[in-house]
């Protein structure tokens, strides 16, 4: 077979690659156990406790945000059980793309992978704007120099090595967790239930002190309930760098999710309950502001929360850089995106996939609209959740005998709950910010155009996610013969 000849399968074509292709695309094996994975899951998300969630107060009031958090917490808990099964069954760096690729073919895999990539490429840019807000509160200026510094430093650490990066991330996350707990302890004595409902009700349908913006406001609050948990689904992207993904992935995912549920409950109650929902609803640094309002001015606690709060934002910023690089690496290695994006260096880090989205994120952070960037990231996330849970259901139905080291409690009923709530969340993104939703749809359409016209004719069969699908197809053909 000549170099230009290709094999056709499932509406795509596979091209020959050199014997050194996979050699140039190797990740560092065995860098993480389940404790580091749990820390990675918390790190992805913990910035959402320090900033971003509070914008939901401006959309639906405290009651709306409470309901949204309960619904989205349920969605994430159900989804994590499904992902624990999928990641122990198909342990590759492709994560959601790999699951959907096996369940729904190349188009399903690409749709899922690009939705995840949009989420992870945009989320650090949103977090960078919140970092700028915290830095400005500390030293009086933020903006572009701060964004550039953080991108340079933390992309640089990832370039140095995954083991080192995960350990630094774990230490930063520990500082952030301590800061959250100290904040809560400091706010408990000043908690007043009436502060939760100090946003004046409008004349919207269904408006009340509990839902000041009515039923439509409740819909618009759903994306901000997501911000308490957004990105924990990225833990499976570390599968190829995990010691024993079949055992460690479920443990890490479930432990991380349990911690996030506790943090979400504490922050949702004691931040607005101590300072007032109206005070912090539009703030880029709500926790220090909540302390200042509750105590009548700046004090040691507000300064500590501001400084340590940076650790929370940095932890998520740092860890989501890891996530976007692994998703881009996997899609590129398999040929769905330009293959140069999956090159790894001598330290086994995907350096091109680290730098390219970093440059894009930095440019977007200069735009400075954290809330809109957040909503773009959430739209990509909710699309991917829908497709990943659909993948879980399809695989359970189509491949019931597939070896599953971990099985989701409740099976397809559990992933079905997550699927329904994910669809509702997709609808909600159009209500809260139609501009962000349509921007994301436009980017999504360009990805699909690239795949349909070019990359589906240039895939790489040797990529692990493609090999999983090839094996399944061969087994199905043997069973049917």
LINURSUL-V405802 format. One record per backbone hydrogen bond with DSSP energy under -0.5 kcal/mol. CO is the residue of the C=O (numbers start at 1). NH is the residue of the N-H. Records with the same first field share a line. If there is no record, write none. Layout:
CO=NH + NH
This chain:
2=5
3=16
5=16
7=14
9=12
12=9
13=459
14=7
18=21
20=24
22=25
24=344
27=29
28=31
32=243
33=37
34=38
35=39
36=40
37=41
38=42
39=43
40=44
41=45
42=45 + 46
45=48
46=49 + 50
47=50 + 51
48=53
50=287
52=55
53=56
54=57 + 58
55=58 + 59
56=59 + 60
57=61
60=64
61=65
62=66
63=67
64=68
65=69
66=70
67=71
68=72
69=73
70=74
71=75
72=76
73=77
74=78
75=79
76=80
77=81
78=82
79=83
80=84
81=85
82=86
83=87
84=88
85=89
86=90
90=92
92=95
94=97
95=99
96=100
97=101
98=102
99=103
100=104
101=105
104=108
105=109
106=110
107=111
108=112
109=113
110=114
111=115
112=116
113=117
114=118
115=119
116=120
117=121
118=122
119=123
120=124
122=125 + 126
123=127
124=128
125=129
126=130
127=131
128=132
129=133
130=134
131=135
132=136
133=137
134=138
135=139
136=140
143=146 + 147
144=148
145=149
146=150
147=151
148=152
149=153
150=154
151=155
152=156
153=157
154=158
155=159
156=160
157=161
161=165
162=166
163=167
164=168
165=169
166=170
167=171
168=172
169=173
170=174
171=175
172=176
173=177
174=178
175=179
176=180
177=181
178=182
179=183
180=184
181=185
182=186
183=187
184=188
185=189
187=190
188=191
192=195
193=196
194=197
195=198 + 277
196=62
198=200
204=207
205=215
210=63 + 64
211=208 + 214
212=202
213=217
214=218
215=219
216=220
217=221
218=221 + 222
219=222
221=224 + 225
222=226
223=227
225=228
226=229 + 230
229=232
231=234
232=235
233=236
234=237
235=238
236=239
238=241
239=242
241=31 + 32
244=247 + 248
245=249
247=251
248=252
249=253
250=254
251=255
252=256
253=257
254=258
255=259
256=260
257=261
258=262
259=263
260=264
261=265
262=266
263=267
264=268
265=269
266=270
267=271 + 272
269=273
270=274
271=275
272=276
273=192
276=280
277=281
280=283
285=289
286=290
287=291
288=292
289=293
290=294
291=295
292=296 + 297
299=303
300=304
301=305
302=306
303=307
304=308
305=309
306=310
307=310 + 311
308=311 + 312
309=313
310=314
311=315
312=316
313=317
314=318
315=319
316=320
317=321
318=322
319=323
320=324
321=325
322=326
323=327
324=328
325=329
326=330
327=331
328=332
329=333
330=334
331=336 + 337
332=335
334=460
338=341
339=342
340=343
341=353
343=352
345=348
348=28
349=345 + 351
350=354
351=355
352=356
354=358
355=359
356=360
357=361
358=362
359=363
360=364
361=365
362=366
363=367
364=367 + 368
365=368
368=370
369=373
370=374
371=375
372=376
373=377
374=378
375=379
376=380
377=381
378=382
379=383
380=384
381=385
382=386
383=387
384=388
385=389
386=390
387=391
388=392
389=393
390=394
391=395
392=396
393=397
394=398
395=399
399=402
403=405
408=411
410=413
411=414 + 415
412=416
413=417
414=418
415=419
416=420
417=421
418=422
419=423
420=424
421=425
422=426
423=427
424=428
425=429
426=430
427=430 + 431
428=431 + 432
429=433
433=437
434=438
435=439
436=440
437=441
438=442
439=443
440=444
441=445
442=446
443=447
444=448
445=449
446=450
447=451
448=452
449=453
450=454 + 455
451=456
454=457
455=458
456=13
459=15 + 461
460=463
463=466 + 467
464=468
465=469
466=470
467=471
468=472
469=473
470=474
471=475
472=476
473=477
474=478
475=479
476=480
477=481
478=481
